[in-house]
Amino acid sequence: MPILSRFYGIVIRMYFQQAEHNPPHIHALYGDDMAEVDIRTGEIIEGDLPPKALMMVREWIELNKIDLLNIWETQEFKKLAPLE
């Protein structure tokens, strides 16, 4: 699973397998916690993150939503800037 970005101890990944492709989402890992987060809504699909980590993931998704949806559609991996 390629790593799209890393920031504040959070690792953002996306699967590139056809079976994984609905709805568009990213995998956010923070310590022992992991969540699948919907790119369009920012809602957790599965898993859990501490509230502060989830807030940062949602902010990062909003800043990169167009690129994330493009990566999802094309499956052309590229690194994205971390949250600063």
mmCIF file of the N, C-alpha and C atoms, coordinates in Angstrom:
data_MODEL
# 
_entry.id   MODEL 
# 
loop_
_atom_site.group_PDB 
_atom_site.id 
_atom_site.type_symbol 
_atom_site.label_atom_id 
_atom_site.label_alt_id 
_atom_site.label_comp_id 
_atom_site.label_asym_id 
_atom_site.label_entity_id 
_atom_site.label_seq_id 
_atom_site.pdbx_PDB_ins_code 
_atom_site.Cartn_x 
_atom_site.Cartn_y 
_atom_site.Cartn_z 
_atom_site.occupancy 
_atom_site.B_iso_or_equiv 
_atom_site.pdbx_formal_charge 
_atom_site.auth_seq_id 
_atom_site.auth_comp_id 
_atom_site.auth_asym_id 
_atom_site.auth_atom_id 
_atom_site.pdbx_PDB_model_num 
ATOM 1   N N  . MET A 1 1  ? 0.859   -1.163 0.000   1.00 0.00 ? 1  MET A N  1 
ATOM 2   C CA . MET A 1 1  ? 0.000   0.000  0.000   1.00 0.00 ? 1  MET A CA 1 
ATOM 3   C C  . MET A 1 1  ? 0.908   1.230  0.000   1.00 0.00 ? 1  MET A C  1 
ATOM 4   N N  . PRO A 1 2  ? 0.911   2.011  -1.067  1.00 0.00 ? 2  PRO A N  1 
ATOM 5   C CA . PRO A 1 2  ? 1.784   3.188  -1.140  1.00 0.00 ? 2  PRO A CA 1 
ATOM 6   C C  . PRO A 1 2  ? 1.463   4.232  -0.067  1.00 0.00 ? 2  PRO A C  1 
ATOM 7   N N  . ILE A 1 3  ? 2.504   4.875  0.421   1.00 0.00 ? 3  ILE A N  1 
ATOM 8   C CA . ILE A 1 3  ? 2.352   5.964  1.385   1.00 0.00 ? 3  ILE A CA 1 
ATOM 9   C C  . ILE A 1 3  ? 2.203   7.268  0.601   1.00 0.00 ? 3  ILE A C  1 
ATOM 10  N N  . LEU A 1 4  ? 1.098   7.974  0.826   1.00 0.00 ? 4  LEU A N  1 
ATOM 11  C CA . LEU A 1 4  ? 0.864   9.249  0.153   1.00 0.00 ? 4  LEU A CA 1 
ATOM 12  C C  . LEU A 1 4  ? 1.492   10.409 0.911   1.00 0.00 ? 4  LEU A C  1 
ATOM 13  N N  . SER A 1 5  ? 1.479   10.323 2.253   1.00 0.00 ? 5  SER A N  1 
ATOM 14  C CA . SER A 1 5  ? 2.012   11.417 3.060   1.00 0.00 ? 5  SER A CA 1 
ATOM 15  C C  . SER A 1 5  ? 2.236   10.945 4.491   1.00 0.00 ? 5  SER A C  1 
ATOM 16  N N  . ARG A 1 6  ? 3.078   11.703 5.220   1.00 0.00 ? 6  ARG A N  1 
ATOM 17  C CA . ARG A 1 6  ? 3.331   11.488 6.639   1.00 0.00 ? 6  ARG A CA 1 
ATOM 18  C C  . ARG A 1 6  ? 3.384   12.846 7.318   1.00 0.00 ? 6  ARG A C  1 
ATOM 19  N N  . PHE A 1 7  ? 2.711   12.958 8.460   1.00 0.00 ? 7  PHE A N  1 
ATOM 20  C CA . PHE A 1 7  ? 2.778   14.199 9.230   1.00 0.00 ? 7  PHE A CA 1 
ATOM 21  C C  . PHE A 1 7  ? 2.331   13.931 10.664  1.00 0.00 ? 7  PHE A C  1 
ATOM 22  N N  . TYR A 1 8  ? 3.020   14.533 11.600  1.00 0.00 ? 8  TYR A N  1 
ATOM 23  C CA . TYR A 1 8  ? 2.682   14.459 13.029  1.00 0.00 ? 8  TYR A CA 1 
ATOM 24  C C  . TYR A 1 8  ? 2.426   13.028 13.517  1.00 0.00 ? 8  TYR A C  1 
ATOM 25  N N  . GLY A 1 9  ? 3.225   12.090 13.026  1.00 0.00 ? 9  GLY A N  1 
ATOM 26  C CA . GLY A 1 9  ? 3.079   10.699 13.433  1.00 0.00 ? 9  GLY A CA 1 
ATOM 27  C C  . GLY A 1 9  ? 1.978   9.940  12.721  1.00 0.00 ? 9  GLY A C  1 
ATOM 28  N N  . ILE A 1 10 ? 1.306   10.596 11.784  1.00 0.00 ? 10 ILE A N  1 
ATOM 29  C CA . ILE A 1 10 ? 0.217   9.973  11.019  1.00 0.00 ? 10 ILE A CA 1 
ATOM 30  C C  . ILE A 1 10 ? 0.764   9.560  9.658   1.00 0.00 ? 10 ILE A C  1 
ATOM 31  N N  . VAL A 1 11 ? 0.444   8.347  9.244   1.00 0.00 ? 11 VAL A N  1 
ATOM 32  C CA . VAL A 1 11 ? 0.827   7.844  7.925   1.00 0.00 ? 11 VAL A CA 1 
ATOM 33  C C  . VAL A 1 11 ? -0.451  7.674  7.111   1.00 0.00 ? 11 VAL A C  1 
ATOM 34  N N  . ILE A 1 12 ? -0.454  8.250  5.909   1.00 0.00 ? 12 ILE A N  1 
ATOM 35  C CA . ILE A 1 12 ? -1.615  8.177  5.015   1.00 0.00 ? 12 ILE A CA 1 
ATOM 36  C C  . ILE A 1 12 ? -1.256  7.253  3.861   1.00 0.00 ? 12 ILE A C  1 
ATOM 37  N N  . ARG A 1 13 ? -2.100  6.237  3.672   1.00 0.00 ? 13 ARG A N  1 
ATOM 38  C CA . ARG A 1 13 ? -1.885  5.266  2.595   1.00 0.00 ? 13 ARG A CA 1 
ATOM 39  C C  . ARG A 1 13 ? -3.167  5.114  1.777   1.00 0.00 ? 13 ARG A C  1 
ATOM 40  N N  . MET A 1 14 ? -2.995  4.533  0.576   1.00 0.00 ? 14 MET A N  1 
ATOM 41  C CA . MET A 1 14 ? -4.144  4.215  -0.264  1.00 0.00 ? 14 MET A CA 1 
ATOM 42  C C  . MET A 1 14 ? -3.849  2.900  -0.967  1.00 0.00 ? 14 MET A C  1 
ATOM 43  N N  . TYR A 1 15 ? -4.821  1.984  -0.942  1.00 0.00 ? 15 TYR A N  1 
ATOM 44  C CA . TYR A 1 15 ? -4.684  0.732  -1.689  1.00 0.00 ? 15 TYR A CA 1 
ATOM 45  C C  . TYR A 1 15 ? -4.883  1.017  -3.162  1.00 0.00 ? 15 TYR A C  1 
ATOM 46  N N  . PHE A 1 16 ? -4.206  0.219  -3.986  1.00 0.00 ? 16 PHE A N  1 
ATOM 47  C CA . PHE A 1 16 ? -4.386  0.306  -5.430  1.00 0.00 ? 16 PHE A CA 1 
ATOM 48  C C  . PHE A 1 16 ? -4.806  -1.045 -5.953  1.00 0.00 ? 16 PHE A C  1 
ATOM 49  N N  . GLN A 1 17 ? -5.961  -1.512 -5.474  1.00 0.00 ? 17 GLN A N  1 
ATOM 50  C CA . GLN A 1 17 ? -6.512  -2.787 -5.911  1.00 0.00 ? 17 GLN A CA 1 
ATOM 51  C C  . GLN A 1 17 ? -7.983  -2.565 -6.232  1.00 0.00 ? 17 GLN A C  1 
ATOM 52  N N  . GLN A 1 18 ? -8.434  -3.144 -7.304  1.00 0.00 ? 18 GLN A N  1 
ATOM 53  C CA . GLN A 1 18 ? -9.798  -2.919 -7.767  1.00 0.00 ? 18 GLN A CA 1 
ATOM 54  C C  . GLN A 1 18 ? -10.842 -3.282 -6.708  1.00 0.00 ? 18 GLN A C  1 
ATOM 55  N N  . ALA A 1 19 ? -10.607 -4.305 -5.923  1.00 0.00 ? 19 ALA A N  1 
ATOM 56  C CA . ALA A 1 19 ? -11.584 -4.732 -4.924  1.00 0.00 ? 19 ALA A CA 1 
ATOM 57  C C  . ALA A 1 19 ? -11.776 -3.700 -3.812  1.00 0.00 ? 19 ALA A C  1 
ATOM 58  N N  . GLU A 1 20 ? -10.841 -2.765 -3.659  1.00 0.00 ? 20 GLU A N  1 
ATOM 59  C CA . GLU A 1 20 ? -10.876 -1.777 -2.589  1.00 0.00 ? 20 GLU A CA 1 
ATOM 60  C C  . GLU A 1 20 ? -11.591 -0.490 -2.989  1.00 0.00 ? 20 GLU A C  1 
ATOM 61  N N  . HIS A 1 21 ? -12.206 -0.440 -4.150  1.00 0.00 ? 21 HIS A N  1 
ATOM 62  C CA . HIS A 1 21 ? -12.503 0.863  -4.719  1.00 0.00 ? 21 HIS A CA 1 
ATOM 63  C C  . HIS A 1 21 ? -13.895 1.438  -4.554  1.00 0.00 ? 21 HIS A C  1 
ATOM 64  N N  . ASN A 1 22 ? -14.575 1.234  -3.435  1.00 0.00 ? 22 ASN A N  1 
ATOM 65  C CA . ASN A 1 22 ? -15.809 1.976  -3.180  1.00 0.00 ? 22 ASN A CA 1 
ATOM 66  C C  . ASN A 1 22 ? -16.044 2.065  -1.693  1.00 0.00 ? 22 ASN A C  1 
ATOM 67  N N  . PRO A 1 23 ? -16.368 3.170  -1.142  1.00 0.00 ? 23 PRO A N  1 
ATOM 68  C CA . PRO A 1 23 ? -16.214 4.519  -1.702  1.00 0.00 ? 23 PRO A CA 1 
ATOM 69  C C  . PRO A 1 23 ? -14.746 4.946  -1.675  1.00 0.00 ? 23 PRO A C  1 
ATOM 70  N N  . PRO A 1 24 ? -14.402 6.029  -2.367  1.00 0.00 ? 24 PRO A N  1 
ATOM 71  C CA . PRO A 1 24 ? -13.016 6.501  -2.341  1.00 0.00 ? 24 PRO A CA 1 
ATOM 72  C C  . PRO A 1 24 ? -12.584 6.813  -0.903  1.00 0.00 ? 24 PRO A C  1 
ATOM 73  N N  . HIS A 1 25 ? -11.469 6.230  -0.470  1.00 0.00 ? 25 HIS A N  1 
ATOM 74  C CA . HIS A 1 25 ? -11.021 6.438  0.904   1.00 0.00 ? 25 HIS A CA 1 
ATOM 75  C C  . HIS A 1 25 ? -9.510  6.292  1.025   1.00 0.00 ? 25 HIS A C  1 
ATOM 76  N N  . ILE A 1 26 ? -9.000  6.771  2.156   1.00 0.00 ? 26 ILE A N  1 
ATOM 77  C CA . ILE A 1 26 ? -7.600  6.607  2.513   1.00 0.00 ? 26 ILE A CA 1 
ATOM 78  C C  . ILE A 1 26 ? -7.537  5.815  3.814   1.00 0.00 ? 26 ILE A C  1 
ATOM 79  N N  . HIS A 1 27 ? -6.364  5.282  4.083   1.00 0.00 ? 27 HIS A N  1 
ATOM 80  C CA . HIS A 1 27 ? -6.102  4.588  5.341   1.00 0.00 ? 27 HIS A CA 1 
ATOM 81  C C  . HIS A 1 27 ? -5.169  5.481  6.141   1.00 0.00 ? 27 HIS A C  1 
ATOM 82  N N  . ALA A 1 28 ? -5.574  5.861  7.329   1.00 0.00 ? 28 ALA A N  1 
ATOM 83  C CA . ALA A 1 28 ? -4.757  6.698  8.207   1.00 0.00 ? 28 ALA A CA 1 
ATOM 84  C C  . ALA A 1 28 ? -4.298  5.847  9.387   1.00 0.00 ? 28 ALA A C  1 
ATOM 85  N N  . LEU A 1 29 ? -2.987  5.809  9.610   1.00 0.00 ? 29 LEU A N  1 
ATOM 86  C CA . LEU A 1 29 ? -2.416  5.054  10.717  1.00 0.00 ? 29 LEU A CA 1 
ATOM 87  C C  . LEU A 1 29 ? -1.768  6.021  11.685  1.00 0.00 ? 29 LEU A C  1 
ATOM 88  N N  . TYR A 1 30 ? -2.054  5.843  12.967  1.00 0.00 ? 30 TYR A N  1 
ATOM 89  C CA . TYR A 1 30 ? -1.490  6.691  14.010  1.00 0.00 ? 30 TYR A CA 1 
ATOM 90  C C  . TYR A 1 30 ? -1.204  5.791  15.210  1.00 0.00 ? 30 TYR A C  1 
ATOM 91  N N  . GLY A 1 31 ? 0.063   5.473  15.439  1.00 0.00 ? 31 GLY A N  1 
ATOM 92  C CA . GLY A 1 31 ? 0.421   4.531  16.498  1.00 0.00 ? 31 GLY A CA 1 
ATOM 93  C C  . GLY A 1 31 ? -0.231  3.192  16.227  1.00 0.00 ? 31 GLY A C  1 
ATOM 94  N N  . ASP A 1 32 ? -0.987  2.693  17.203  1.00 0.00 ? 32 ASP A N  1 
ATOM 95  C CA . ASP A 1 32 ? -1.688  1.419  17.052  1.00 0.00 ? 32 ASP A CA 1 
ATOM 96  C C  . ASP A 1 32 ? -3.082  1.578  16.458  1.00 0.00 ? 32 ASP A C  1 
ATOM 97  N N  . ASP A 1 33 ? -3.491  2.803  16.165  1.00 0.00 ? 33 ASP A N  1 
ATOM 98  C CA . ASP A 1 33 ? -4.828  3.068  15.637  1.00 0.00 ? 33 ASP A CA 1 
ATOM 99  C C  . ASP A 1 33 ? -4.801  3.172  14.116  1.00 0.00 ? 33 ASP A C  1 
ATOM 100 N N  . MET A 1 34 ? -5.888  2.709  13.497  1.00 0.00 ? 34 MET A N  1 
ATOM 101 C CA . MET A 1 34 ? -6.012  2.795  12.048  1.00 0.00 ? 34 MET A CA 1 
ATOM 102 C C  . MET A 1 34 ? -7.466  3.049  11.699  1.00 0.00 ? 34 MET A C  1 
ATOM 103 N N  . ALA A 1 35 ? -7.680  3.890  10.694  1.00 0.00 ? 35 ALA A N  1 
ATOM 104 C CA . ALA A 1 35 ? -9.048  4.143  10.231  1.00 0.00 ? 35 ALA A CA 1 
ATOM 105 C C  . ALA A 1 35 ? -9.050  4.312  8.722   1.00 0.00 ? 35 ALA A C  1 
ATOM 106 N N  . GLU A 1 36 ? -10.127 3.835  8.110   1.00 0.00 ? 36 GLU A N  1 
ATOM 107 C CA . GLU A 1 36 ? -10.402 4.134  6.711   1.00 0.00 ? 36 GLU A CA 1 
ATOM 108 C C  . GLU A 1 36 ? -11.300 5.365  6.725   1.00 0.00 ? 36 GLU A C  1 
ATOM 109 N N  . VAL A 1 37 ? -10.887 6.399  5.982   1.00 0.00 ? 37 VAL A N  1 
ATOM 110 C CA . VAL A 1 37 ? -11.625 7.663  6.000   1.00 0.00 ? 37 VAL A CA 1 
ATOM 111 C C  . VAL A 1 37 ? -12.089 8.002  4.582   1.00 0.00 ? 37 VAL A C  1 
ATOM 112 N N  . ASP A 1 38 ? -13.370 8.253  4.437   1.00 0.00 ? 38 ASP A N  1 
ATOM 113 C CA . ASP A 1 38 ? -13.973 8.605  3.151   1.00 0.00 ? 38 ASP A CA 1 
ATOM 114 C C  . ASP A 1 38 ? -13.397 9.938  2.674   1.00 0.00 ? 38 ASP A C  1 
ATOM 115 N N  . ILE A 1 39 ? -12.900 9.973  1.450   1.00 0.00 ? 39 ILE A N  1 
ATOM 116 C CA . ILE A 1 39 ? -12.287 11.186 0.903   1.00 0.00 ? 39 ILE A CA 1 
ATOM 117 C C  . ILE A 1 39 ? -13.337 12.280 0.712   1.00 0.00 ? 39 ILE A C  1 
ATOM 118 N N  . ARG A 1 40 ? -14.515 11.919 0.296   1.00 0.00 ? 40 ARG A N  1 
ATOM 119 C CA . ARG A 1 40 ? -15.535 12.928 -0.011  1.00 0.00 ? 40 ARG A CA 1 
ATOM 120 C C  . ARG A 1 40 ? -16.164 13.544 1.233   1.00 0.00 ? 40 ARG A C  1 
ATOM 121 N N  . THR A 1 41 ? -16.356 12.740 2.288   1.00 0.00 ? 41 THR A N  1 
ATOM 122 C CA . THR A 1 41 ? -17.083 13.228 3.458   1.00 0.00 ? 41 THR A CA 1 
ATOM 123 C C  . THR A 1 41 ? -16.218 13.427 4.693   1.00 0.00 ? 41 THR A C  1 
ATOM 124 N N  . GLY A 1 42 ? -15.052 12.774 4.739   1.00 0.00 ? 42 GLY A N  1 
ATOM 125 C CA . GLY A 1 42 ? -14.207 12.847 5.926   1.00 0.00 ? 42 GLY A CA 1 
ATOM 126 C C  . GLY A 1 42 ? -14.681 11.941 7.049   1.00 0.00 ? 42 GLY A C  1 
ATOM 127 N N  . GLU A 1 43 ? -15.722 11.157 6.795   1.00 0.00 ? 43 GLU A N  1 
ATOM 128 C CA . GLU A 1 43 ? -16.263 10.262 7.810   1.00 0.00 ? 43 GLU A CA 1 
ATOM 129 C C  . GLU A 1 43 ? -15.461 8.963  7.869   1.00 0.00 ? 43 GLU A C  1 
ATOM 130 N N  . ILE A 1 44 ? -15.363 8.394  9.074   1.00 0.00 ? 44 ILE A N  1 
ATOM 131 C CA . ILE A 1 44 ? -14.684 7.110  9.237   1.00 0.00 ? 44 ILE A CA 1 
ATOM 132 C C  . ILE A 1 44 ? -15.587 6.010  8.700   1.00 0.00 ? 44 ILE A C  1 
ATOM 133 N N  . ILE A 1 45 ? -15.031 5.185  7.824   1.00 0.00 ? 45 ILE A N  1 
ATOM 134 C CA . ILE A 1 45 ? -15.750 4.042  7.268   1.00 0.00 ? 45 ILE A CA 1 
ATOM 135 C C  . ILE A 1 45 ? -15.564 2.845  8.199   1.00 0.00 ? 45 ILE A C  1 
ATOM 136 N N  . GLU A 1 46 ? -14.331 2.693  8.666   1.00 0.00 ? 46 GLU A N  1 
ATOM 137 C CA . GLU A 1 46 ? -14.001 1.582  9.556   1.00 0.00 ? 46 GLU A CA 1 
ATOM 138 C C  . GLU A 1 46 ? -12.794 1.962  10.390  1.00 0.00 ? 46 GLU A C  1 
ATOM 139 N N  . GLY A 1 47 ? -12.720 1.455  11.608  1.00 0.00 ? 47 GLY A N  1 
ATOM 140 C CA . GLY A 1 47 ? -11.588 1.710  12.482  1.00 0.00 ? 47 GLY A CA 1 
ATOM 141 C C  . GLY A 1 47 ? -11.828 2.896  13.389  1.00 0.00 ? 47 GLY A C  1 
ATOM 142 N N  . ASP A 1 48 ? -10.722 3.426  13.924  1.00 0.00 ? 48 ASP A N  1 
ATOM 143 C CA . ASP A 1 48 ? -10.827 4.513  14.889  1.00 0.00 ? 48 ASP A CA 1 
ATOM 144 C C  . ASP A 1 48 ? -9.504  5.268  14.962  1.00 0.00 ? 48 ASP A C  1 
ATOM 145 N N  . LEU A 1 49 ? -9.586  6.542  15.226  1.00 0.00 ? 49 LEU A N  1 
ATOM 146 C CA . LEU A 1 49 ? -8.424  7.398  15.464  1.00 0.00 ? 49 LEU A CA 1 
ATOM 147 C C  . LEU A 1 49 ? -8.739  8.293  16.651  1.00 0.00 ? 49 LEU A C  1 
ATOM 148 N N  . PRO A 1 50 ? -7.718  8.703  17.405  1.00 0.00 ? 50 PRO A N  1 
ATOM 149 C CA . PRO A 1 50 ? -7.959  9.693  18.451  1.00 0.00 ? 50 PRO A CA 1 
ATOM 150 C C  . PRO A 1 50 ? -8.527  10.974 17.817  1.00 0.00 ? 50 PRO A C  1 
ATOM 151 N N  . PRO A 1 51 ? -9.366  11.704 18.543  1.00 0.00 ? 51 PRO A N  1 
ATOM 152 C CA . PRO A 1 51 ? -10.020 12.896 17.977  1.00 0.00 ? 51 PRO A CA 1 
ATOM 153 C C  . PRO A 1 51 ? -9.061  13.903 17.333  1.00 0.00 ? 51 PRO A C  1 
ATOM 154 N N  . LYS A 1 52 ? -7.930  14.195 17.964  1.00 0.00 ? 52 LYS A N  1 
ATOM 155 C CA . LYS A 1 52 ? -7.001  15.177 17.407  1.00 0.00 ? 52 LYS A CA 1 
ATOM 156 C C  . LYS A 1 52 ? -6.383  14.674 16.102  1.00 0.00 ? 52 LYS A C  1 
ATOM 157 N N  . ALA A 1 53 ? -6.019  13.397 16.052  1.00 0.00 ? 53 ALA A N  1 
ATOM 158 C CA . ALA A 1 53 ? -5.464  12.822 14.827  1.00 0.00 ? 53 ALA A CA 1 
ATOM 159 C C  . ALA A 1 53 ? -6.504  12.843 13.715  1.00 0.00 ? 53 ALA A C  1 
ATOM 160 N N  . LEU A 1 54 ? -7.757  12.493 14.038  1.00 0.00 ? 54 LEU A N  1 
ATOM 161 C CA . LEU A 1 54 ? -8.817  12.507 13.030  1.00 0.00 ? 54 LEU A CA 1 
ATOM 162 C C  . LEU A 1 54 ? -9.046  13.920 12.510  1.00 0.00 ? 54 LEU A C  1 
ATOM 163 N N  . MET A 1 55 ? -8.995  14.912 13.379  1.00 0.00 ? 55 MET A N  1 
ATOM 164 C CA . MET A 1 55 ? -9.152  16.304 12.956  1.00 0.00 ? 55 MET A CA 1 
ATOM 165 C C  . MET A 1 55 ? -8.060  16.684 11.948  1.00 0.00 ? 55 MET A C  1 
ATOM 166 N N  . MET A 1 56 ? -6.816  16.274 12.214  1.00 0.00 ? 56 MET A N  1 
ATOM 167 C CA . MET A 1 56 ? -5.720  16.587 11.291  1.00 0.00 ? 56 MET A CA 1 
ATOM 168 C C  . MET A 1 56 ? -5.875  15.843 9.975   1.00 0.00 ? 56 MET A C  1 
ATOM 169 N N  . VAL A 1 57 ? -6.304  14.586 10.022  1.00 0.00 ? 57 VAL A N  1 
ATOM 170 C CA . VAL A 1 57 ? -6.526  13.812 8.798   1.00 0.00 ? 57 VAL A CA 1 
ATOM 171 C C  . VAL A 1 57 ? -7.606  14.475 7.952   1.00 0.00 ? 57 VAL A C  1 
ATOM 172 N N  . ARG A 1 58 ? -8.692  14.887 8.580   1.00 0.00 ? 58 ARG A N  1 
ATOM 173 C CA . ARG A 1 58 ? -9.767  15.558 7.840   1.00 0.00 ? 58 ARG A CA 1 
ATOM 174 C C  . ARG A 1 58 ? -9.304  16.865 7.217   1.00 0.00 ? 58 ARG A C  1 
ATOM 175 N N  . GLU A 1 59 ? -8.493  17.625 7.941   1.00 0.00 ? 59 GLU A N  1 
ATOM 176 C CA . GLU A 1 59 ? -7.955  18.872 7.389   1.00 0.00 ? 59 GLU A CA 1 
ATOM 177 C C  . GLU A 1 59 ? -7.070  18.579 6.191   1.00 0.00 ? 59 GLU A C  1 
ATOM 178 N N  . TRP A 1 60 ? -6.214  17.554 6.314   1.00 0.00 ? 60 TRP A N  1 
ATOM 179 C CA . TRP A 1 60 ? -5.319  17.174 5.216   1.00 0.00 ? 60 TRP A CA 1 
ATOM 180 C C  . TRP A 1 60 ? -6.123  16.728 4.002   1.00 0.00 ? 60 TRP A C  1 
ATOM 181 N N  . ILE A 1 61 ? -7.178  15.931 4.233   1.00 0.00 ? 61 ILE A N  1 
ATOM 182 C CA . ILE A 1 61 ? -8.023  15.484 3.122   1.00 0.00 ? 61 ILE A CA 1 
ATOM 183 C C  . ILE A 1 61 ? -8.631  16.684 2.403   1.00 0.00 ? 61 ILE A C  1 
ATOM 184 N N  . GLU A 1 62 ? -9.152  17.652 3.137   1.00 0.00 ? 62 GLU A N  1 
ATOM 185 C CA . GLU A 1 62 ? -9.758  18.837 2.509   1.00 0.00 ? 62 GLU A CA 1 
ATOM 186 C C  . GLU A 1 62 ? -8.748  19.589 1.647   1.00 0.00 ? 62 GLU A C  1 
ATOM 187 N N  . LEU A 1 63 ? -7.520  19.702 2.131   1.00 0.00 ? 63 LEU A N  1 
ATOM 188 C CA . LEU A 1 63 ? -6.487  20.408 1.376   1.00 0.00 ? 63 LEU A CA 1 
ATOM 189 C C  . LEU A 1 63 ? -6.066  19.652 0.117   1.00 0.00 ? 63 LEU A C  1 
ATOM 190 N N  . ASN A 1 64 ? -6.269  18.333 0.103   1.00 0.00 ? 64 ASN A N  1 
ATOM 191 C CA . ASN A 1 64 ? -5.787  17.491 -0.997  1.00 0.00 ? 64 ASN A CA 1 
ATOM 192 C C  . ASN A 1 64 ? -6.899  16.729 -1.707  1.00 0.00 ? 64 ASN A C  1 
ATOM 193 N N  . LYS A 1 65 ? -8.140  17.120 -1.497  1.00 0.00 ? 65 LYS A N  1 
ATOM 194 C CA . LYS A 1 65 ? -9.282  16.348 -2.000  1.00 0.00 ? 65 LYS A CA 1 
ATOM 195 C C  . LYS A 1 65 ? -9.228  16.114 -3.510  1.00 0.00 ? 65 LYS A C  1 
ATOM 196 N N  . ILE A 1 66 ? -8.935  17.132 -4.273  1.00 0.00 ? 66 ILE A N  1 
ATOM 197 C CA . ILE A 1 66 ? -8.901  16.992 -5.735  1.00 0.00 ? 66 ILE A CA 1 
ATOM 198 C C  . ILE A 1 66 ? -7.818  15.999 -6.144  1.00 0.00 ? 66 ILE A C  1 
ATOM 199 N N  . ASP A 1 67 ? -6.626  16.131 -5.580  1.00 0.00 ? 67 ASP A N  1 
ATOM 200 C CA . ASP A 1 67 ? -5.544  15.200 -5.893  1.00 0.00 ? 67 ASP A CA 1 
ATOM 201 C C  . ASP A 1 67 ? -5.879  13.780 -5.445  1.00 0.00 ? 67 ASP A C  1 
ATOM 202 N N  . LEU A 1 68 ? -6.474  13.636 -4.266  1.00 0.00 ? 68 LEU A N  1 
ATOM 203 C CA . LEU A 1 68 ? -6.821  12.308 -3.757  1.00 0.00 ? 68 LEU A CA 1 
ATOM 204 C C  . LEU A 1 68 ? -7.845  11.622 -4.655  1.00 0.00 ? 68 LEU A C  1 
ATOM 205 N N  . LEU A 1 69 ? -8.862  12.341 -5.077  1.00 0.00 ? 69 LEU A N  1 
ATOM 206 C CA . LEU A 1 69 ? -9.854  11.748 -5.964  1.00 0.00 ? 69 LEU A CA 1 
ATOM 207 C C  . LEU A 1 69 ? -9.249  11.406 -7.319  1.00 0.00 ? 69 LEU A C  1 
ATOM 208 N N  . ASN A 1 70 ? -8.327  12.220 -7.789  1.00 0.00 ? 70 ASN A N  1 
ATOM 209 C CA . ASN A 1 70 ? -7.632  11.924 -9.036  1.00 0.00 ? 70 ASN A CA 1 
ATOM 210 C C  . ASN A 1 70 ? -6.777  10.666 -8.903  1.00 0.00 ? 70 ASN A C  1 
ATOM 211 N N  . ILE A 1 71 ? -6.046  10.550 -7.804  1.00 0.00 ? 71 ILE A N  1 
ATOM 212 C CA . ILE A 1 71 ? -5.236  9.352  -7.558  1.00 0.00 ? 71 ILE A CA 1 
ATOM 213 C C  . ILE A 1 71 ? -6.152  8.129  -7.498  1.00 0.00 ? 71 ILE A C  1 
ATOM 214 N N  . TRP A 1 72 ? -7.284  8.262  -6.814  1.00 0.00 ? 72 TRP A N  1 
ATOM 215 C CA . TRP A 1 72 ? -8.232  7.157  -6.694  1.00 0.00 ? 72 TRP A CA 1 
ATOM 216 C C  . TRP A 1 72 ? -8.716  6.709  -8.067  1.00 0.00 ? 72 TRP A C  1 
ATOM 217 N N  . GLU A 1 73 ? -9.089  7.660  -8.914  1.00 0.00 ? 73 GLU A N  1 
ATOM 218 C CA . GLU A 1 73 ? -9.626  7.337  -10.239 1.00 0.00 ? 73 GLU A CA 1 
ATOM 219 C C  . GLU A 1 73 ? -8.573  6.775  -11.186 1.00 0.00 ? 73 GLU A C  1 
ATOM 220 N N  . THR A 1 74 ? -7.399  7.372  -11.198 1.00 0.00 ? 74 THR A N  1 
ATOM 221 C CA . THR A 1 74 ? -6.370  6.971  -12.158 1.00 0.00 ? 74 THR A CA 1 
ATOM 222 C C  . THR A 1 74 ? -5.466  5.865  -11.638 1.00 0.00 ? 74 THR A C  1 
ATOM 223 N N  . GLN A 1 75 ? -5.410  5.701  -10.316 1.00 0.00 ? 75 GLN A N  1 
ATOM 224 C CA . GLN A 1 75 ? -4.492  4.778  -9.647  1.00 0.00 ? 75 GLN A CA 1 
ATOM 225 C C  . GLN A 1 75 ? -3.037  5.096  -9.998  1.00 0.00 ? 75 GLN A C  1 
ATOM 226 N N  . GLU A 1 76 ? -2.776  6.382  -10.236 1.00 0.00 ? 76 GLU A N  1 
ATOM 227 C CA . GLU A 1 76 ? -1.411  6.856  -10.481 1.00 0.00 ? 76 GLU A CA 1 
ATOM 228 C C  . GLU A 1 76 ? -0.906  7.483  -9.191  1.00 0.00 ? 76 GLU A C  1 
ATOM 229 N N  . PHE A 1 77 ? -0.042  6.753  -8.511  1.00 0.00 ? 77 PHE A N  1 
ATOM 230 C CA . PHE A 1 77 ? 0.479   7.162  -7.220  1.00 0.00 ? 77 PHE A CA 1 
ATOM 231 C C  . PHE A 1 77 ? 1.352   8.404  -7.314  1.00 0.00 ? 77 PHE A C  1 
ATOM 232 N N  . LYS A 1 78 ? 1.174   9.315  -6.345  1.00 0.00 ? 78 LYS A N  1 
ATOM 233 C CA . LYS A 1 78 ? 2.095   10.429 -6.187  1.00 0.00 ? 78 LYS A CA 1 
ATOM 234 C C  . LYS A 1 78 ? 2.075   10.857 -4.722  1.00 0.00 ? 78 LYS A C  1 
ATOM 235 N N  . LYS A 1 79 ? 3.198   11.314 -4.235  1.00 0.00 ? 79 LYS A N  1 
ATOM 236 C CA . LYS A 1 79 ? 3.285   11.796 -2.855  1.00 0.00 ? 79 LYS A CA 1 
ATOM 237 C C  . LYS A 1 79 ? 2.598   13.156 -2.770  1.00 0.00 ? 79 LYS A C  1 
ATOM 238 N N  . LEU A 1 80 ? 1.952   13.393 -1.631  1.00 0.00 ? 80 LEU A N  1 
ATOM 239 C CA . LEU A 1 80 ? 1.290   14.674 -1.390  1.00 0.00 ? 80 LEU A CA 1 
ATOM 240 C C  . LEU A 1 80 ? 1.936   15.343 -0.184  1.00 0.00 ? 80 LEU A C  1 
ATOM 241 N N  . ALA A 1 81 ? 1.913   16.647 -0.171  1.00 0.00 ? 81 ALA A N  1 
ATOM 242 C CA . ALA A 1 81 ? 2.548   17.427 0.889   1.00 0.00 ? 81 ALA A CA 1 
ATOM 243 C C  . ALA A 1 81 ? 1.927   17.099 2.244   1.00 0.00 ? 81 ALA A C  1 
ATOM 244 N N  . PRO A 1 82 ? 2.737   17.071 3.279   1.00 0.00 ? 82 PRO A N  1 
ATOM 245 C CA . PRO A 1 82 ? 2.207   16.830 4.619   1.00 0.00 ? 82 PRO A CA 1 
ATOM 246 C C  . PRO A 1 82 ? 1.458   18.053 5.143   1.00 0.00 ? 82 PRO A C  1 
ATOM 247 N N  . LEU A 1 83 ? 0.670   17.828 6.176   1.00 0.00 ? 83 LEU A N  1 
ATOM 248 C CA . LEU A 1 83 ? 0.007   18.916 6.867   1.00 0.00 ? 83 LEU A CA 1 
ATOM 249 C C  . LEU A 1 83 ? 1.061   19.668 7.669   1.00 0.00 ? 83 LEU A C  1 
ATOM 250 N N  . GLU A 1 84 ? 1.051   20.966 7.605   1.00 0.00 ? 84 GLU A N  1 
ATOM 251 C CA . GLU A 1 84 ? 2.057   21.760 8.336   1.00 0.00 ? 84 GLU A CA 1 
ATOM 252 C C  . GLU A 1 84 ? 1.394   22.645 9.353   1.00 0.00 ? 84 GLU A C  1 
# 
